Amino acid sequence: MRLSVLMSVYNNAPFVERAVASILNQTHRDFEFIIVNDGSTDGSTEILRGLADTDPRIRLIEQENRGLVASLNRGFAMARNDWIARMDGDDESLPHRFETQLAFLERHPDHGVIGTQMVNVDEQGRIIRLTNDYPRDSVAFLAAMELLPLMSHPSAIIAKAAFEKVGGYRAIYRHCEDYDLWLRLSEVTKLCSVDEILYRYCVNPQQVTFQHLLHTAIGAAVAWEAHLQRQRGRPDPTEGLSALPDVDHLDTLDAIFGTPGIARKVRARVAPKLLYSLPALTSGGARLVGDHVAEGGDRRPATRAVARMLRYGQIRGAGQLAANLCRSYLAPRSR
């Protein structure tokens, strides 16, 4: 099986040499290694140029900063081979990763995507948490799609033909582009992850997961509703959008989907994910949680969120959520 490896790098200077070495040192050595340097400004460029000079498998692409979605779509388009292995610029792949995944694909030709289990590490490479619960067969993957973790995005090997068939990554699902991609790929092929931990995922406070939780959660909820529409044989209502509605305009989702109650479903899915994130609560999440409570959501977690915000000095956000809670007690609750 012919393999291309795709890594997008943006300001990963402290980690990128280690990440690249983990790919070059794979036991399966026959691949091209496409590295898209997405306008790095922190010294990553010089490191990558030096590494590219040491190994002919590296194809270094340099561009102005365009973001992860554009960089990955460009890399997929440039790949010469039928299978593309993802990799992030601050992580590590264990040496037998490609060998194990490709062996699985040889045994399961009906699968178009295969990931791995992973372990979380801190910036010094110390293990901080095992994450070893991604679905190990396609049936479990389908059962997990609505609410459970599906796959470690940077550990995946993806069939280029399936990727192209569903249209690649979509910019409107920025920050949850992988979840939207898995949903669409599940409609044309089988996906799962191998049993082994073969990926070391570096956790740091600058990652999208921490910085854009509100936007990510809304996008994932909308992606799920769009998936349900496609499953019913209807057009994807988000296909022609340039952006998804923000927290202040979620009610427009009902008109976009042509179905009443979509905004309410999105709020119900998103609200529980925001209650323990101060950045999410103070960047619009407090309003979303309050609206969810007014629509019949559980008041108790929201009350605890008010106390948490007060404890950390977020007076304005706490007041907004408390006001919404008060209104929910006074108004008839819809069910």
N, C-alpha and C positions, 0 to 999 in steps of 0.2 A: 504494500500500500504506500503510495507516494504522499509525503507529508510536507506541508508548509507550517512554519511556526510564526505567529503574529503577536508582537508586543508593541503597545503604544506607551510612549514615555513622555511624561511631563513633570519636570523638576523632581526627579527621583535620584539625584546625585548620591546621597548617602547609601543607597541600596542597589543601584542599577548594575554595578559590576558583579555583585553577588548573584543577582537575578540572571544576568546573561550567562555567567559561568555555570549555573545550574542547568541551563539548556544545552550549552556546548558540551557538557560532561554526561549527557544522557547515554545509556547503554545502546539505545537505538540512535544511530549517528547519521542516518541518511535523510537529510531534510534541508530545506532552505529556511533561513531565519530572517524574516522581514521585521525590521524595527522602525517604527514611525516615530521620529522625534518631533513631538507636537509643540514646537516653539519653546523649548526649555530655556530658562534664563539663569539656572543655578549651577552651571558647570557640567550638567549631564551631557551636553553636546560634545565637549572635549573628551569625556570618558568614552562615549559611544564611538567617536571617530577613531580613538585608539584601539578599541576592541574590534572594530570592523577591519582594521588593518591586520589583525592577527588570525582571522579565520575567514576563508572564502565563502563559507555558508551564509555569512551575514550580508543582507541587503539593507543598507541604512538609507532611509528616506527622511529628508529634513523639510519641514514646512512651517509656516506661521501657525500660531495657535488656533486650532479649529474645534477642539473638544474631542472627547472620546468617541462619540458616535461617528463623526466624520472621519476620524483617523482609522477606526476599525473598518468602516465601509471601504475606505481607500485601500487598506491592506488586503481585505478579502478580494477586491477587484484585481489586485496585482498578483495574487498568489498563483503560482504555476501548477499547483498540484490539487488533487481531488479532496484532500482532507486538510483542515486547518486547525492547528492546536493553538489555543489562546494562552497568553501569559501576561502577567502584570509586571511593571518595572520595579516593584518593591518587594516582591515575593520570591519564593524558591520552589522549584520542582525537584522532587526526589529523583535519584538517578534512574530508577526503573519505571518512571511514569509513562513515557511513550511506549515502551515495550509492552507494558501491561495493558494499556488502553487499546493499542493496535491489535494485540492478541484477542481481546474481547471482540473487537469489530470483525476480525476474521471469523470468529465463531458465531457471530450474530449479524449477518449481512442485512437484516431488516432494520437495524438501528442506524440512525443518522447522526446521533449525538451521544458521546460518552464522557462523563465527568469522573472525578475521583472524590473520595473522602478527603478531609483536610484537617489540619491542626492550626489554631491561631497562635501567633507569636508576637511578642512586643518588638519595639524598634531595635533592641539588642539581640533579637533572635531567640529569646527565652520563651518557652511554652507557657501560655497563660490559660488556654482552654482547648479541650478537644472538641471538634465539631465533626461528629462521625455518624450523622443520621440522614444523609441524603438518600433518596429512594434508590434501591439496588436492582429494581426491575421495572419494566415499562408499565405494568399494572399499578404498582405502588406509586409511580410517578404521576399517573393520571389521577389517582385518588388524592394526591397531595397538592394538586395544582392551585386550589382556591386559597388555602391558608397556610400551608406548611412550606419549609425550605425545600427548594427543588434541586438546585445544583450550584456548585461553586463555579461561577462564570469563568474566572481565569484558568480553571483546571480543565475546561471542556475541549474536546476535539469534535469538530463539526464538519459534516459533509458540505462541500462547497455547493453542490447541486441543490441540496435542500435549502441552504441559506439563500441562494439566489431565487429559488422558487417562491419563497415567502416574502421576498423583497428586502432582506437584510435588516439592519438596525434602523429604527425610526426616530428621528430627531425630536418629535413631540413627546416621546417617552424618555427623555433625558433624565438620568439618575435611576431609572428602572428599565433601561433599554434591554437588559438581559431577561427580565421577567416577561416583558412583552414578546421578546424573541422566542422564549421557550413555549409560550402559549401558542404562537403561530406555528412553530415547528411541530408541536404535538399534533397538529391537524394534518401533517403530511408524512410523519415518520415516527419512530420510537426513540425515546430518550431514557437514560438512567445513568447511574454512576457505579463504578467498580467498588468492591468491598474495601480495598486497601486505602490507607492514608498515604497519599503520594504528593501532597501539596502543603506547603507552609505559607499561610496567609498572614501578612504583617498588618497588625491593627495599630492605627495611630489616629489622634484626634482630628487630623486634617482631612480624613476620608469623607467621601460623599455620604456614607451611612450616617455620620454624625452631623455633618453640616447642613444637609438638605433632607432631613427626615420627613418633614411635612410634605414637601413636593414629591418625594419618592413614594410616600404612602398614598397620596392622592392619585398619582400616576398609575400605581399598581392596581388600585381599586377600579379605575376607569378601564385599564387594560383587561381586567377580568370581565367587566361588563361587555366590552367590545368582543371578547372571545365568545361569550354566551350568544351574542347576536350572530356571529359567524356560524356557531354550532347549529343555530336555528335556520341556517340558509339565507340569512339576511346580509346586506352589505355592512361593512365595518363603518359605523358612524364617525369614527375618528380619522378615517383614512385621508380625508382632504383638509384636515385642520392644520394650521400653522403652529398652534399652541393649545395646550389644555387649559380649561378654566382654572383660575386660581381660587383660593379659599373664599374670596369675597363674591365669586360668581358661580359657585357650584350649582345653583339652581338652574342655570342655563343648560345643564346636562340633560334635563328632561326634554327640552326642545331639540337638542342635538341628537338624542337617541329616539325621539319621537315616542317616548314612553314615560308616563308619569311614575315618580318614585325612584328614579335612578340616582338623583342627588342624595336622597335619603339613604339609599343603600350604600353609597360611597361614604357618607359621613359615619354610618354604623360600622363600616369596616375600618375606617381610618382612626376614629376617636380613641379606641383602646391602645393604639400604638403610640399616642402622643403624651399620655398621662405622666410618663416618667422622663420626659425630655423637656427641659426648660427652654432650650433654643426653639423647639417646635411650638411650645405653648405660647411663647412671647412673640412669635413671628406670624401669628394668625391662627395657631392651633387652639387657643383659648376660645375664640369665637366658634370654631368648628365643633369643639366639645360641647359648648353651651347650646348650640343648635341641635346637636344630637340628643342632649338631655331633654330639651323641649319637645323632641319628637318621640320621647318615650324611653330614652336610654337610661342606664343605671346612674343615679345621682351620687352614689357613695364614692366611686373612684374620682369623680369630678370634684367632690368636696375635698378629698385628700389632696388633689392637685392644687386647689386654692391654698391649702395650708403649706404645701411644698413651695409654691411660688412666693408666699409671704416670707417664709424662712430664708429664702435667698434674695430677698429685697426686690422682688419683681412686683411692686405695688400696683402698677397700672394694669398689668395682665391679670393679676389676681382679682382686682376690682371688676374687670370686664367679665371674667368667668363667674365671679360671685353674683354679679347682676343678672347674668343669664340663668344661673341656678335659681335665683329668687323669682324670676319671671316664670320659670318652669313650675314652681310650686303654686303660683297664683293662677296660671292658665290651665285650661283643660288639656290633658295629655293625649296626643293622638297616638293611635296604635296601628 
